[in-house]
Amino acid sequence: MSALPDRPQPRAGVMSIDPYVPGKSGSKTSGKLYKLSSNETPLGASPEAIAAYKNAADHLELYPDGGSTALRDTIAQKYGLDPSRIICGSGSDEILSLLTSAYVGPGDEGIFTTHGFLVYKIALLAAGGVPVVASETDFTADVDAILAKVTDKTKIVFLANPNNPTGTYLSFDEVKRLHAGLPKHVLLVLDAAYAEYVRRNDYAAGIELVSTSENVVMTRTFSKIYGLALLRLGWCYAPAAVADALNRIRGPFNVNGAALAAGIAALHDDAHLAKAMDHNDHWLPLLTTEIEALGLKVTPSVGNFLLIHFPKTKGHTAAEADAFLSERGLILRAVGAYGLGDCLRLTIGTEEANLHFIASLKEFMSRA
Ligand SMILES: *Cc1c(COP(=O)(O)O)cnc(C)c1O
C-alpha cells in the first residue's frame, strides 16, 4: 500500500504558481510618497461614490443583493446592454478566475501573449490548465501568433485590450480577425480594464462582438478610471450561456454591498469620469514626450500608464532608476515578472507627481 501524505496536499500544480506581486506601496521613511505603481487614478473616486459607500456603513448586518441587480441595471442602461448577460464580480480578477474555472479543466490550454496580464497565467494554473504563450510584435499582441498556438486542447484566449503593462492595443478589425480565426468552442476573453482611457477611432472594447457571437466575453473594472480599486468591483458582458455558467459557480454574495452602492453612484457621475479622461488626455502625451526627450524609449500607450525602457549601461539601468526614484518618493512598477527587466511602468499621477517625476528622471539621466 502506498504511503499517504501526513498532511493535506494542494492539487497538482498549485505550489508551482508564482504568487501575484502587486505594485509597491513604497517604504520611504520620510517625505511624501507618490504611488505610481498600480495604475490607480490620481483623481480618487467620485464624491458621490464615496457618499454612497459611507451610507452603506449604516447597515453592515444586511447581506447584499446576491444578484447585483441594481448595478447590472445601471450598467445595462449606460451601455445599452441586456442586464441578464452582465455578471458582477469582486474585481474583474474574480471574473477572470470564474471564467477560467468554468471553461478550463486539467490539461486544457489557455493562450495569452508574452507580456500579457499575469492574472491569466495564475487563473489557468489554478484551474489545472496549461498556460500557452503567444509571441508579440513591438510589445503588441499578434493575431497570427495567437492563432498559430491554437490546438484541439485550447479552451480560452485572454487578450487585454489595451494590455497592461505595455499600454498597447489591437484595433477592432484585428480583434474581429482574431475571433474569426478561432474555433467556435474557444472562449475569447477581451479584458477591457482601460477601455475608458482609449482615444482611438479604430478601438472598441468588444460589446458588439459579445452581442453577435457565442464565444466572446468582455470584462470591465471599477478599479481604474472609476477609482474604486479598494472596494473590488468588476463586471463582464457575456453570451447568455456563459452568464448562466458563471452564475452557477460564483459565490452567492460575491460582490459586497458597499461596492455595489459605490459602483452605481460612480456610473451616474459623468462629470467625474470626464475629468479623469481629460487629466489622462493631457498628461499621457506630455509625459511620453518628456521621457523620450531624455533619450529613453517609451512604448506608445493608450492607457493611463507608460512602459519606459532603460538602457543596460551601468548607472542608467531600470533597477538603478527604480532605486533613485524611490528615494525621491516616486514608486514605479518593476515589471521583471512580465519579462521586462529593463523597463519600469509609470502610472499617470497628479500634476504634482508627474512634474516631480520628470524633474527626478532628468536628474537621474544626467548623472554620470
Ligand atoms: C487592473 C487590471 C484589471 C482589473 O482588476 P480588478 O480585479 O478589477 O481590480 C484587469 N485587467 C487588467 C489588464 C488590469 O490591468
The ligand as an SDF file (V2000), in Angstrom:
LIG
                    3D

 15 15  0  0  0  0  0  0  0  0999 V2000
   -6.0760   46.4310  -13.2880 C   0  0  0  0  0  0  0  0  0  0  0  0
   -6.4420   45.4040  -14.2700 C   0  0  0  0  0  0  0  0  0  0  0  0
   -7.5980   44.6630  -14.1090 C   0  0  0  0  0  0  0  0  0  0  0  0
   -8.5600   44.9990  -13.0090 C   0  0  0  0  0  0  0  0  0  0  0  0
   -8.5370   44.1370  -11.9670 O   0  0  0  0  0  0  0  0  0  0  0  0
   -9.6050   44.3190  -10.8100 P   0  0  0  0  0  0  0  0  0  0  0  0
   -9.6260   42.9440  -10.2240 O   0  0  0  0  0  0  0  0  0  0  0  0
  -10.9100   44.6810  -11.4300 O   0  0  0  0  0  0  0  0  0  0  0  0
   -9.0970   45.3480   -9.8740 O   0  0  0  0  0  0  0  0  0  0  0  0
   -7.9200   43.7110  -15.0510 C   0  0  0  0  0  0  0  0  0  0  0  0
   -7.1300   43.5050  -16.1230 N   0  0  0  0  0  0  0  0  0  0  0  0
   -6.0310   44.2340  -16.3360 C   0  0  0  0  0  0  0  0  0  0  0  0
   -5.2440   44.0270  -17.5610 C   0  0  0  0  0  0  0  0  0  0  0  0
   -5.6420   45.1840  -15.3900 C   0  0  0  0  0  0  0  0  0  0  0  0
   -4.5220   45.8850  -15.5730 O   0  0  0  0  0  0  0  0  0  0  0  0
  1  2  1  0
  2  3  1  0
  2 14  2  0
  3  4  1  0
  3 10  2  0
  4  5  1  0
  5  6  1  0
  6  7  2  0
  6  8  1  0
  6  9  1  0
 10 11  1  0
 11 12  2  0
 12 13  1  0
 12 14  1  0
 14 15  1  0
M  END
$$$$
